[in-house]
Amino acid sequence: MDASPQQPPLTAQLISHFINRSRSNSSSRWSVLWNSDKSHFLDREGPSPALIDWIESRLKTLKFSPDRRPVALVPGCGIGYDVVMLALHGFDVYGLEISDVAVGIAEANATAEFREPSDYNFGSPTAASLPIECRGSVKFIQGNFFETEWEKEIAIEDFKGFDLIYDYTFLCSLPPDLRKDWASRMCELISPTGVLACLEFPLYKNLKALGPPWGVKGVYWNTLAEGGDGIIHESSIEEDDGNLEGPFRRVDYFKPARSYECGKGTDMFSVWKLRDSRQKNGTENVTSNFVL
Ligand SMILES: C[S@@+](CC[C@H](N)C(=O)[O-])C[C@H]1O[C@@H](n2cnc3c(N)ncnc32)[C@H](O)[C@@H]1O
């Protein structure tokens, strides 16, 4: 995976690209990366097998209303492989990217995949043979996850939040001091009945080691279940179910049968719902389009 012998390994190059970042300029550093000849660092060459398997295991319980499909968000979607894959499984999907270059690449990739979907989008023959009319749509938006401006581009009447948000290598790409804000934004963006699905990576990496990718072992739990700031130490990781004050409760947690090789066999899949969906404004009469 690493390029030429003269070059430091990709991960070291990535870390040095972000080494002097501040909280405010870390997003623009991603755009600089996409504008450079190093954007191949960010290409996973296909959608997440763990997400495919999880979605396909739930296809029968997804309610597809003729009026409204379930709506998904993939923040920091990069080339947008997961965005396209979810749309091919019936979701209307928004891919959010800070980089306009990434948005252009993602749009071109989506056009090609919709014309002739690659086999890698499907785990089972049943899903691969979903009729074309069952497919959803994709829309890529250039915007900053931590700001609200881009939300104006969500073209859904009476929108109450996303039915599904998928995080893979977004949390680990952020400087640790943004983790609390990441969790707050997830609360704002999820529908009261929605689910946040996370493919937790990298779990093998020491929490003190520099990123991106930043090690996230225990970080999802701390920010989502405990309501912490996500800046934790190996010794303090303890996933205890009592007295939790975080905004989300974890409703599923498992080691996926398939995942990317870079996860070194340690990736975990976690699924979260709002602990108290009534805390959200305007939640009366919200029915779920996505059933676990
Ligand atoms: C490690 S890449 C992950 C790409 C994608 N999730 C994948 O699996 O291939 C992180 C992505 O998040 C984007 N990003 C970083 N900060 C962002 C922000 N504040 N808002 C939106 N996108 C952001 C970067 O441009 C980059 O493409």
The ligand as an ORCA input file, in Angstrom:
! r2SCAN-3c Opt
* xyz 0 1
  C     -10.271      9.713      6.144
  S     -11.319     10.464      4.983
  C     -12.685      9.316      4.933
  C     -13.324      9.166      3.587
  C     -14.479      8.176      3.526
  N     -15.288      8.140      4.725
  C     -14.002      6.800      3.179
  O     -14.273      5.871      3.947
  O     -13.363      6.608      2.145
  C     -12.037     11.792      5.893
  C     -12.819     12.716      4.986
  O     -13.495     13.691      5.751
  C     -13.450     14.939      5.053
  N     -13.620     15.982      6.081
  C     -12.735     16.334      7.051
  N     -13.253     17.285      7.844
  C     -14.496     17.538      7.380
  C     -15.548     18.403      7.800
  N     -15.379     19.203      8.858
  N     -16.705     18.395      7.117
  C     -16.877     17.576      6.053
  N     -15.913     16.730      5.604
  C     -14.743     16.704      6.249
  C     -12.085     14.933      4.386
  O     -12.014     15.788      3.266
  C     -11.931     13.465      3.995
  O     -12.362     13.201      2.693
*
